[in-house]
Amino acid sequence: MYHTGPYDRTVDVVVLGFGDAGAVAAITAHDAGAEVLVIEKQQARDHRPNSRYAAGFFLVPTDVERAIKYLTALYAVNDETVDPELIRTWATETAANPAWLDSHGCGYAETGILGEHHTVPGHDAITVYKAKPGPRPLGYTGCPMHGFLRHLVAERGIEVQYGTAARWLLTDERGAVTGVQTEHERIGVRRGVVLAVGGYEASKQLKTQYLPVGPVHFYGTEHNTGDGITMAVEVGAELWHMNVWPGHFVARFPGSGYSGGTAIDLWGSGRFGPAEDSHPPGSIFVDGSARRFLPEPGPQHAAHLELLGMNATRLSHPRVPTWWIFDQARFDAATLVPTYSGPAGPIGDFTWSPDNTAELRRGWILSADSAAELALRCELDPLALEATIDRYNDHCADGVDADFGRDPATLTPLHGPRYFAVPLWPGGSHTLGGPRRDAASRVASVRGGFVENLYAAGELGSLHGLLYPAGGGSIAECLAFGRIAGRNAAANMIVGG
């Protein structure tokens, strides 16, 4: 919005959004000598950004050059406009994350997890770390990384204006950003604005407009309504990565009090893969024809791509929903959803019983004494589901999944005595789309060049494309580009005084 009048107040740097990226940008700009104001639309008493729902994983390149080749290969799958400088900056800055955390006193541990696309050269140049619990605000629950970053912000006395929604970015006659209009006041900036307000997981309109299948349900904050996209578009920002996201199969439980999706724990291991030195209970995924269609569970952050196939005659997506089919052994093994993170975790959007029985009584889990009876409850063909289970059990007996090549260590047959089903939907942790950024976190303009004095960090306009490199990619990016945006905004003196 073009603005020529006075401001109610002026600061050096305004950071919009108080997730991990916004926190790191604020810390970095403050430590560079800038007066920083953080604006957060959520109330302080119930502040739940996506960063708080995370488990605290962050990836770290162990070989920068090979990590560059790895991400470039993932990028080029559907995007020929690879930005080599941006990718190199990603590799070098995410490799520096442990040192930055060390300097601020945040503990972490290596997990031994590598880049997840094992067929792509360089995947083993990525490893995944996990933040350890550390200092955090009184009463805080959720991801230890976000708790620690909030502690650093509070320690510095950086002003955080909660319960305040940003409405527009204010510009001069050239289109350069000069401030922010909130619902309460006009705030001018001497140096710049950092957009770190998250994505559009809670915007039905934007999801319908941009995502290639639906409905899509995300397991994070219900406050990410695409505000940053609206503000960026209004000042001429170029958008990218609007139609991709790091996706999973998720469950959704109407009546839980939480409108988003929830990740599932396929193996009962408390992690994406089965626990080491254990034989997991049996599970399969079937589509609307009651047939398997992938080696369960599929790629960790790309399994949703298997759901895109459309029946052009019926104008339907036969794999939406997908049905998770399992027997008594899986039901008894552990909770069906993670309780260490996400909406059923410490943040407490809803609770999940330790033995799954409360959810069974509520009808969130379907059950029956036979596969045929279960099929009827799911509105599937009973003979087809029985045939699918019989064929899967034959593969288990042979020790080889002749249809899809599933890991032999996970081939456990389904034998009842009861059978269970949960409908699954495309979903995940966050969207990627938003204003395109460069290696300096500057926001690109649709007219060429950049929107002056505007920076972006975090999942809003994430650099990740079709294929996500590994679990912890988002937090790593928030730390790296939060620092870049914060230091460049602080160094960008546009108004004297």
N, C-alpha and C positions, 0 to 999 in steps of 0.2 A: 504494500500500500504506500503510495506516494505521500510523504509527510513533510510539510515545510514549517510547521509551528514549533513551539517550545516542547520540552520534555518535562515530565514530572520529576524525574531524577535521571542521573547519568552515571554509569560505571564504565570500567574498562572493558570487561567481557561479560556477556550474558550467556549462560549455559542453559539450554532448554532440555529438561529431562534429568532425572536423578537415578538412573540405573548405573551399571558399571561404567559405561562409556562416559556418561555425564559426570560421574564422580571423578574419574581419572582426569578428564579434561579440566575440571574445576581445580583439582589438586595441582596439576601441572601448571596451569595459568597462574594460580596463586603463588606457587613457589618461584615463578619467573618474575614476580613483582607486580602482577596485575591485581586490581580490585575486581573481584568476581562475585556475581550474583547468580545463584542457581534458582530456576523457576520450575516448579513441579506441580502438575494439576491435581495429583492425589493429595488427600489429607495426610498429615504426619502420623496420625494414630493408626492408620490402616494402609500404609504405603507399601504397595506390592508391585514393583516393576518385574519384568521378566527375569531380571538378574537374581531376584530373590527366590524364584522357583527352581533355579538350576542346582545341580549337584556339586558344582565347584571345579569341574574338569576344565583344563586349558591345554591346548596343544603347544608343543615347542619343537621347532626345527632343530635337529642335531647336526645337519649338514645343509647349510644355506643354499649352496649351488644345486644340490639334488632336490631340495625342497622346492626351489623355483621351477625346476623341470616338472615336478609332480603337479604343482598347482596350475602351471601353464597347460599341461595335458588335460586336467579336469575342466579348465576354462574353455578350451578350444572345442569341446564336444558340441556346444551349440552357440558359440560366440566367437566369431573370427576377429573381433576387435580387441585382442589381447593387449594390455598396457604393460609392457615389460618393466617400466619404472615402478608402477604400482605394485606389481607382484614381487619385485626385488625388495621394495620397502616393506611389504608384508612379511617376507621371510626374515629380513634382518631385524625388524622391530619385534616380531613375535619371538624370535630367538633371544631377544634381550629381556623378555618378560621376567624370567627368573631372577636376573640381576636386579631389576627394578623392585621386585617384591622383596628380595633380600635386603635392599637398602632401606625398605620401610618396615621390615620386621614381620613379614607374612610368611608363615610356614607352609610347606607343600611337600608332596611325596610323588615319586614316579610310580606309574601304574604298570608299565610294560606294554601298554597298548600302543600300536603303531597306526599309521595312516590306513584308513579302512579299505581303500580300493587296491587290493593286493595285486591285481593284474596290471596296474599302472606303475611304470618304473619310478622309483624314488619314494614309494610309499613308506619304506623303512627309514627314510630320512626325517620322519615325523614321529615324535613320541608324545604321550599324553601324561600330564601331571594332574594332581588333585590338591586343591587348597585344604589346609588343615584349619580346624577351628582356632580362632585367635580373638583378640580384642574386638568388641562389637558393642553397639548401643544397648543399654539396659532393656531387657525384655525382648530383644531381637531373636527371631527364629527364622530359619531358612538357610540359603546358601552361605557358607562361611566366607567366601570371597566378597560377596556384596556387604556382608556385615562388617568385614575388615575395612573396606573402602569407605563405608559410611563413618566408621571410627576415625579414619584419617581426615575426612572432611570436617567432622566435629572438632577434632584436635586442633585444626587450624583456625577455627572460628569463621569458616566461610559461611556466608549467609545463604540459607536455603528458604525460599519463599514457597511454602506448601499451600495446597488448596487454591492454586492460581493457574488458570488456563491461559496460555498464550493464544491470541487470536490471529494476529498478522505480523509479518515482518515489515518494518517500516523502511522506506527507501528514499533516496534523493532523486533529483531529476534525471540522473544517469542510470538509475536502477541499482546503485550500490546500497547495501544494507546499512542503515544507520541506527536501527533500534528495533524495539519490540513493543507491540501493542498487546497488553494483557487485558483481562476483563476488568481490571481495576485502574490501570495507569499506563502512560507512555514512558518507556524506559529507553534512553539513548545509550549508545556505546561509543567509547573512544577508540576501540580496537577491533572488536568483532563479535559475532554471534556464533555459537556452536549449537547445531541441531543434533540432539541425541535423545529424541522422544520415542524411539522404538518404531515398530512397524504397524501393520494394519490387521492383526490377527482377530480383532474384535469388530471389524467393519464388514458387515454382510455385503454391503454395496461394493466395496473394493475387492473383496474375495470373489464375488460373482463376476465382476468386470475383468479381473486379471488372471485368476487361477484357472488352469485348464480342466479341472474336474471339481465336482462339488456334491454335497456340502463338505467343507474342510473344517475340522475342529482342532484348535490349538490348545496345548496344555500350559498356559501361562496366564498373564494378567488379562483381566477383562477391560482394562483401560487403554489398551493400544488400539486406537480407533482411526489411525491414519492421519493424525493432526499434522505431523511433519511433512507428509506428502502434499497436503493442501497448502500449507504455508510456502513450501518450496516451489510448487507449481505457480503460485501467484506471483512470485518474483522471477519467473522464467527459468527455473532449474530444469535440466535434462533428467529424465528418469531412466533407470535401468533395472534389470533383474526383477521386474514386477511379476513375471509369470512362473517363477521358480521358487522352491523352498526346500530345506532339508527335511524330508518327510518320513513318516512312520505310519504304521497302522495304529489307530487309537480307538479306545472305547469311549462311549459317551453315556452318561447316566442322568436322564431327565428326572427331576425331582430331588436331585442331590443338593440343590442350592448353588451349584456351579454350572455355568453355561458352556464351558469349553470342553475339550477332550481330555483324556487321561491315557498316558502310556500304559502298556500292558507288560507284565513280567511272564514271558512265554514259558520259561523253564522253572520258575520258582526259585531262582538263584539270587534275586536281588540285583541283577545286572543284565545287560543285553544278551550276553552269551551264557551258556551253561556253566555252572561252577566246575572248577578243575577237579579231577579225580572223582567225579560222580557221574552217574547215569541219569539223565534228566527224565522226567515223566513225558509221556507222549502227547503231542499236539499236532494238529494240521490246520491249514487254512483252506477253505473252499469258496468258490464263487457262486453265483446264482444258479448255475447248473449242477451244483453239489460236487464239483470236481476241483482237485488241487491245480495250482497254476504256477507255483514257484517253489524253490527249496527253502522251506520255512527257516527263519523268519524273513529271508531276503536281505539285501544290503541295509545296513543300519540306518543310513540317512538317505536312501534312494529307493526303498521298497515301495513307496507310493507311486513310483513311475510305472509299476506293474498294473496300476489301477486305471490307467488312462485309456485303455482300449475301449472304443465305443462301438456299439451295435448301431450301424447307420440306418438299418431298416426300422428298428424299434426306437431309435433316438434315446438309447439308454446306455448306462455304464454297467455291464453285467457283474463287475467286481465291486460295486458299491451298493450295499455293503458287502464286505467279505465276512464270512462266518468262521470264528475261531472254535474249533471242535476239539474237545478233550474228554478224558474219562476221570474216574474217581481218584486215581493216583495224583493227577495234577491238581484237582480240586483240594485234596487234602494236604498237598505239599507246602503251600505258602499262600500269601495273599496274591490275588490275580493282578494287582496293580502295584507299582512301586510305592513304598511308604517312606523312603529315605529322601525323596525330593518330589517336586511336582505338586499338583493340587491336593493330593491325599497325603502329602508328606508333612514336615514340620510346620509349613505355612498354614495348613489347616483349613483349606477351602471346604473340604468335607472329610469325614472320617471313614475308614474302611475297617471292618471287623477282622481280627487276626485269623479267623477260620473260614471266612467267606460266607458264613451262613446268613448273616443279616442281609447281605446283598441278594442272596438266593431267595429269601423270603420276600424281598421287595420286587422281585421279578426282573432284576437287572441281569441275572444269569438264568438261562433256560436249562431245564434238565428233563430227563426221561429215562425209562428203564431199558430202552433199546435205541439203536441208531435210527431205525425207521420212524419210531415215535418222535424222536428229537427232530428229524427232518420235517415232519408235519408241523411241529411247533415253530420251525424257522421258515415255513412255507417253501421248502425244498422238496425235490423228488425223492421219496424214501428209497426206492430201488437204486437210484444213482448214488445216494450217500452211502448206502450199504456197500455198493460195489467199490466206491472210492476208499472206504475204510479197509475192505478186504484186500484191495490191491496194495495199499500202503502197508498193511500188516505183512503181506508177502515180501515186500521190499525189506521190512525189518528183519524177517526171518533169513533173507538172503544176505543181509548186511550191506546192501547196495540199493540206493534209490535210482532205479533204472530210468525213471521219468524226468527227474530234475536235478539229480546229483547232490542231494542234501548230505550234510556232514554225517558219515556213518555213526559217529559217536552219539548222535541225537536221535537215532532211529529206534524209538521205543514203541511197541505196538499199543493199540487201543483195544482194551478188552472189557471195559465196564468196571464193576457191575452197573453203574449208572453212567450216562453220557451227558455232557454239558455243552452249551454254546453261548457265545457272546458275539453280537454284531460289531464289526470293526469298520472304521471310516478312515479316509485319508486325513492326515493331520501331521502334527509335529510340534516343535517348540516355538518356532518363530518364522515370520516372513523375512525376505531378503530385499525386497524392492524399495526404491526410494530415489533420492537425488544422487546422481552419479558423482563420485568423488575421485580426485587424483591422489598422487603419492603424498601431497601436502595437506590432504583432507579438505582441499578447496572444492566447492560445489560447482559443477560444470553448468554452463548456460546453454539453452537451446539455440541461442544466437551465435554460439562460438565463444571461446574463452571461458570466463568464470563469473559467477555472481559475486561481485566484490564484497569482501568482508564477511562472507558466509562460509562456515565450515560444517562438516558433518562427521559423525562417528557412530559406531555401533551397528545394530541390525538395520537401521534406517539407511538404505542405499548401500548395504553390505557389498563387499567386493566378491563374495562367493557367488558362483553361478550355478549351473545345473547340478554339478556334483560337489558335495560338501567334503572337505578333506578328511575330517575325523571328528569324533566327539570332542568337545572343548574348543571347536573352531570359533564359535561366537565370542566366548569370554576372552580368548586370545586376541581376537580382533578388537574388542572393546578396550582392552588394556593398551594395545599398540596404537590404535588410531585415536583413542582418547588422549594419549600423550601427544601425538602429532598435532591434533586439532588444538589442544590446549596451548602448546608452546607457540604454534604459528599464529593463533589468534592473539596471544599476549604480545607477540613481537610486531603485530600489524598496526602500528600507530596511525589512526586515520583522523583523529581530532586532537588538537593540542590541549595541554592543560591537565 
